[in-house]
């Protein structure tokens, strides 16, 4: 088990992540354990059945990962991931009215040139 204090985490987060790849890291805050860092790959967390798609879906739904990065994390093609999130009622593309109008105008311009 490794330890790092909060200031060390703030000043050098890469070192804490390197340590987490080797072992569990306890983050200390004023001599009290405050958090744990666990390397996902080394702990084998992503190896469980359905874990990658579930994590990718949650990160995509909450806006933390793009569609392409989420599909990559889920180990799916983009079209498979779009189908997956659509079945769950999660929109694959989120546009406001202005963005949708702008996209439609661009499509119409493109089609007119074809």
C-alpha positions in Angstrom: 0.0 0.0 0.0 1.2 3.5 -0.9 0.4 6.9 0.6 0.4 10.4 -0.7 -0.7 13.6 1.1 -3.2 16.0 -0.4 -0.5 18.6 -1.2 1.6 15.9 -2.9 -1.5 14.9 -5.0 -2.1 18.5 -5.9 1.5 19.2 -6.8 2.3 15.9 -8.6 -0.9 14.0 -9.6 1.1 11.9 -12.1 3.2 10.4 -9.3 0.1 9.4 -7.4 -1.4 7.8 -10.6 1.8 5.9 -11.2 1.7 4.6 -7.6 -2.0 3.6 -8.1 -1.0 1.5 -11.1 1.2 -0.6 -8.8 -0.9 -0.7 -5.6 -3.7 1.0 -3.7 -2.8 4.5 -2.7 -4.2 6.1 0.5 -4.6 9.9 0.2 -3.8 11.5 3.6 -5.3 14.8 4.7 -3.7 16.2 7.9 -2.7 12.7 9.1 -6.1 11.2 8.4 -6.9 8.9 5.5 -9.2 10.8 3.2 -9.5 8.8 -0.1 -8.3 5.8 -2.0 -6.8 5.7 -5.5 -7.0 2.3 -7.2 -5.6 1.6 -10.7 -8.6 0.3 -12.6 -6.5 -1.8 -15.0 -4.2 -3.3 -12.4 -7.2 -4.2 -10.2 -8.9 -5.9 -13.1 -12.1 -3.8 -12.5 -12.8 -3.5 -16.3 -12.6 -7.2 -16.9 -15.9 -8.0 -15.4 -18.8 -8.9 -17.8 -20.6 -5.7 -18.8 -18.4 -3.3 -16.8 -16.8 -1.5 -19.8 -20.2 -0.8 -21.5 -21.8 0.3 -18.2 -18.9 2.7 -17.3 -18.8 4.1 -20.9 -22.6 4.6 -20.9 -22.6 6.4 -17.6 -19.6 8.7 -18.6 -21.3 9.4 -21.9 -24.7 10.1 -20.4 -23.2 12.5 -17.9 -21.2 14.4 -20.6 -17.7 13.3 -19.4 -16.8 11.3 -22.6 -17.5 11.9 -26.2 -19.5 9.4 -28.3 -16.3 8.1 -30.0 -14.3 7.8 -26.8 -17.2 6.1 -25.0 -17.6 3.6 -27.8 -13.8 2.9 -27.6 -14.0 2.4 -23.8 -17.0 0.0 -24.3 -15.0 -1.8 -27.0 -17.8 -1.3 -29.5 -18.0 0.3 -32.8 -19.6 3.8 -32.8 -22.8 2.4 -34.5 -23.0 -0.4 -31.9 -22.6 2.1 -29.1 -25.2 4.5 -30.6 -27.7 1.5 -30.8 -26.8 0.6 -27.2 -27.4 4.0 -25.7 -30.5 4.5 -27.8 -32.0 1.3 -26.4 -31.4 2.8 -23.0 -33.2 6.0 -23.9 -30.0 8.1 -23.9 -29.8 10.5 -26.9 -26.7 9.8 -29.0 -26.6 13.4 -30.2 -27.7 16.3 -28.0 -28.3 19.6 -29.9 -30.2 22.7 -28.9 -32.7 24.2 -31.5 -30.0 26.6 -32.9 -27.5 23.9 -33.4 -30.0 21.6 -35.0 -31.1 24.4 -37.4 -27.4 25.1 -38.2 -26.8 21.4 -38.9 -29.8 21.2 -41.2 -28.7 24.3 -43.1 -25.2 22.8 -43.5 -26.7 19.6 -44.8 -29.0 21.4 -47.3 -26.0 23.4 -48.6 -24.0 20.2 -48.9 -26.8 18.4 -50.7 -27.3 21.3 -53.1 -23.6 21.1 -54.1 -23.7 17.3 -54.7 
